[in-house]
Amino acid sequence: MKLTEIQDLIKFVARSGVTEVEIEQNNFKITIKSEGKGGAKAAAQPEMYMPQMQMPMGMPQMAMQQAMPAQAAPAPSAPPAAPAPAEEKKSNLITIKSPMIGTFYRAAGPDKPIFANVGDNVKAGKVICIIEAMKLFNEIESEVNGKIVKVLVDDASPVEYDQPLFLVEPA
């Protein structure tokens, strides 16, 4: 099961009011539990049955993602209000969004160079930041070729799922 499919499933469970979903495919099992539509807590617990397989990087963040839906809801409504005028002027810009909840870092360490600055040209697949979640450092790659126009998040700041991180002018 792909990370995007799991994220879509979590969104569906959160919206639908279903209290528990369990899916088992090949050597993968995921259980998503919530308190229902009005509940403030939910949890996703992925399990891997094959000991030699490593869990994909985005998987552990789902538990944190669903454990804080009350906090996740207000954040996405606030940021789109601020960039709206910029998007009207420059509608060709592409927004790179956070694929998970965690802490945003622009460099691999305090003494390391920043991955992407304003004005830098990036290619699809180039690492542009790191998001730390549950002691795992996940490299976030550019989805497009282009030029970084704006960094929307401060270094070492918490980010929500689907929160805009960068504005990129496509090449």
C-alpha positions as CSV (number, residue, x, y, z in Angstrom):
1,M,0.0,0.0,0.0
2,K,1.4,3.4,-1.0
3,L,1.8,6.3,1.5
4,T,-0.7,8.4,-0.5
5,E,-3.3,5.6,-0.3
6,I,-2.8,5.4,3.4
7,Q,-3.1,9.2,3.8
8,D,-6.3,9.2,1.7
9,L,-7.7,6.4,3.9
10,I,-6.9,8.3,7.1
11,K,-8.6,11.4,5.7
12,F,-11.7,9.3,4.8
13,V,-11.9,7.7,8.2
14,A,-11.6,11.1,9.9
15,R,-14.4,12.6,7.7
16,S,-16.7,9.6,7.6
17,G,-17.2,9.0,11.3
18,V,-16.2,5.4,11.0
19,T,-14.6,4.3,14.2
20,E,-12.3,1.5,13.0
21,V,-10.8,0.3,9.7
22,E,-8.5,-2.6,9.4
23,I,-6.8,-3.5,6.1
24,E,-4.5,-6.5,5.5
25,Q,-2.7,-6.9,2.2
26,N,0.2,-9.4,1.5
27,N,2.7,-8.8,4.3
28,F,1.2,-5.4,5.5
29,K,-1.5,-4.7,8.0
30,I,-2.9,-1.3,9.1
31,T,-5.5,-0.5,11.7
32,I,-7.0,3.0,11.9
33,K,-9.1,3.7,15.0
34,S,-10.9,6.9,15.9
35,E,-13.5,8.0,18.4
36,G,-15.8,8.9,15.5
37,K,-16.7,12.1,13.8
38,G,-16.8,14.2,17.0
39,G,-13.9,12.5,18.6
40,A,-10.6,14.3,19.1
41,K,-8.3,11.3,19.1
42,A,-7.5,8.7,16.5
43,A,-4.5,6.4,15.9
44,A,-3.1,4.6,12.9
45,Q,-0.9,1.6,13.8
46,P,0.9,0.1,10.8
47,E,2.4,-3.3,11.2
48,M,4.9,-5.1,9.0
49,Y,5.0,-8.9,9.1
50,M,8.3,-9.4,7.2
51,P,11.2,-8.8,9.6
52,Q,13.7,-8.1,6.8
53,M,11.6,-5.2,5.4
54,Q,12.1,-1.7,6.8
55,M,9.0,0.4,7.4
56,P,8.7,3.2,4.8
57,M,9.7,6.6,6.2
58,G,6.3,8.2,6.2
59,M,4.5,5.4,8.0
60,P,5.3,6.2,11.7
61,Q,4.0,9.7,11.3
62,M,0.5,8.5,10.7
63,A,0.0,7.8,14.4
64,M,1.0,11.3,15.3
65,Q,-1.0,12.7,12.4
66,Q,-4.2,11.2,13.6
67,A,-3.5,11.7,17.3
68,M,-3.8,15.5,16.9
69,P,-6.7,16.1,14.4
70,A,-8.1,19.0,16.5
71,Q,-4.8,20.8,16.0
72,A,-4.5,19.9,12.4
73,A,-7.8,21.3,11.4
74,P,-7.2,25.0,12.3
75,A,-3.7,25.3,10.8
76,P,-4.6,24.6,7.1
77,S,-7.4,27.2,7.2
78,A,-5.1,30.0,8.4
79,P,-2.1,29.7,5.9
80,P,-4.2,29.8,2.7
81,A,-5.6,33.2,3.7
82,A,-2.2,34.8,3.7
83,P,-0.8,33.5,0.4
84,A,-4.1,34.1,-1.5
85,P,-3.1,37.6,-2.8
86,A,0.3,36.3,-3.9
87,E,-1.3,33.4,-5.7
88,E,-3.6,35.8,-7.6
89,K,-0.6,37.8,-8.8
90,K,1.5,34.7,-9.5
91,S,-0.9,31.9,-10.3
92,N,1.9,29.9,-12.0
93,L,3.6,29.1,-8.7
94,I,3.6,25.6,-7.4
95,T,3.3,25.0,-3.7
96,I,5.3,22.2,-2.2
97,K,3.4,20.9,0.9
98,S,4.4,18.9,3.9
99,P,3.6,15.2,3.5
100,M,3.5,14.7,7.3
101,I,3.3,16.3,10.8
102,G,6.7,17.0,12.3
103,T,9.5,19.6,12.7
104,F,10.7,21.4,9.6
105,Y,14.5,21.8,9.1
106,R,16.2,23.6,6.2
107,A,19.5,21.8,6.8
108,A,20.7,18.4,7.9
109,G,22.3,20.0,11.0
110,P,23.3,23.3,12.5
111,D,26.7,23.2,10.9
112,K,25.5,21.9,7.5
113,P,24.5,23.9,4.5
114,I,20.9,24.7,3.8
115,F,19.2,22.4,1.2
116,A,17.3,25.1,-0.7
117,N,17.4,28.9,-0.5
118,V,15.2,31.5,-2.2
119,G,16.5,31.9,-5.8
120,D,17.9,28.3,-6.0
121,N,17.0,26.2,-9.0
122,V,15.8,22.7,-7.9
123,K,15.1,19.6,-9.9
124,A,12.5,17.0,-9.1
125,G,13.9,14.6,-6.6
126,K,16.3,17.0,-5.0
127,V,16.2,17.1,-1.2
128,I,14.8,20.6,-0.2
129,C,14.3,20.1,3.6
130,I,13.9,17.6,6.4
131,I,10.9,16.9,8.5
132,E,11.6,15.2,11.8
133,A,8.8,13.1,13.2
134,M,9.0,10.6,16.0
135,K,12.9,10.8,16.0
136,L,13.0,10.0,12.3
137,F,14.5,12.5,9.9
138,N,12.6,12.3,6.6
139,E,14.1,14.0,3.5
140,I,11.5,15.9,1.6
141,E,12.2,16.1,-2.1
142,S,11.1,18.6,-4.7
143,E,8.2,17.5,-6.8
144,V,9.0,19.8,-9.7
145,N,11.8,21.4,-11.6
146,G,11.9,25.2,-11.0
147,K,13.2,28.1,-8.9
148,I,12.4,28.5,-5.2
149,V,10.5,31.8,-4.9
150,K,9.6,31.7,-1.2
151,V,10.2,29.6,1.9
152,L,7.0,29.6,3.9
153,V,8.1,28.0,7.1
154,D,10.8,29.1,9.6
155,D,13.6,26.6,10.4
156,A,12.9,24.3,13.4
157,S,9.2,25.1,13.3
158,P,6.4,22.5,13.7
159,V,4.5,21.8,10.5
160,E,1.1,20.1,9.9
161,Y,0.2,17.6,7.3
162,D,-0.4,19.4,3.9
163,Q,1.0,22.7,5.2
164,P,2.7,24.8,2.4
165,L,6.5,24.8,2.8
166,F,7.8,26.3,-0.4
167,L,6.6,28.3,-3.5
168,V,8.3,27.2,-6.7
169,E,8.2,28.9,-10.1
170,P,8.2,26.0,-12.6
171,A,11.1,25.8,-15.1
